[in-house]
Amino acid sequence: MSRSDAASSSASPPSPPSQQVLVPEQGKYPSRAYGILLDAECIHYWGTQLYDKVRPGRLSTMSPEEARKTVFGIRGATLAEFSRLVYDAFPKVPRLRRNLILMDDAEATWLLVLKDNSTYSCRHAYLDPEDVIGIKKLLGLQRQAAKWYSVSGYD
């Protein structure tokens, strides 16, 4: 057996196309991003779900104000959870390093970024329309349109 045959037989075979993950290179400064807006209500709902998963039944023993403050206190973890939820449920969605952008601090609105215009590969990454519909359904945002938004603040 030749050296190249041995190397190829010991190497693991490539993943089938359905299991390959697209990670487009992102540039530093996008001016536009395509995605779905996550409002304060959506973030609070998913924060409640996350807290209940980690500490089952605890929120029900708190006053409404205490529960609201507790869920607000884990907002960072909740926001990080959105990407995991989406990428686990929709493995063909391109994985972006910068996948959440704060759109309005006063309104606590974030953009779940599915593409941006920071590089050619990121702007043109394939995104199945059925996956976008599925993401909106998963997050309870069926009425919202995924679209391109102007983004800034990358100084």
Number of C-alpha atoms within 10 A of each C-alpha: 5 6 8 9 10 10 10 10 10 9 9 8 8 8 9 7 8 8 10 11 14 15 14 18 16 19 14 11 15 18 14 18 25 19 22 23 23 23 16 15 11 15 22 19 14 19 25 20 15 18 19 15 10 9 10 11 11 11 17 10 9 12 10 11 9 12 17 15 12 16 23 16 12 15 19 11 13 21 18 12 15 19 19 12 13 21 16 11 14 16 15 19 22 20 22 18 12 14 19 21 18 16 19 11 8 6 10 13 18 21 21 22 25 26 29 28 18 17 17 13 16 22 19 12 19 14 13 12 10 10 16 20 16 17 21 19 13 13 17 12 18 14 9 13 13 21 14 16 17 11 17 14 10 8 5
